[in-house]
Amino acid sequence: MKNEQEIMQIITTGGDARAKYLTALQEARNRNWREVDELLEQAEISLNEAHKTQTSLIQREIRGEEIETSLLMVHAQDHLMNAITVKDLVCEMILFIKEKVNEESGRIK
């Protein structure tokens, strides 16, 4: 299959990003902020790699190169879109957790 290597790159890096974002959320629930920051940074690197690969395929298609649309390509796009959605939700949830922690620490016990 043409472009199989790039397609697999999107799947693996998109999946890696998603997993790291979800692990960061778990660490946030445990208030392991250093680990949260490291995981978010690693996830962003993986997500950027997936997006870069996707962009390269799109640009090649725009230039007239035939890019085969296959079920595997659709699966790769699903992985990337899912990772982006998870990123958005996880970042909002982590912000919410931090706000709650700050509220709790400001209360008189």
Secondary structure, 3 states (H helix, E strand, C coil): CCCHHHHHHHHHHHHHHHHHHHHHHHHHHCCCHHHHHHHHHHHHHHHHHHHHHHHHHHHHHHCCCCCCCCHHHHHHHHHHHHHHHHHHHHHHHHHHHHHHHHHHHHCCC
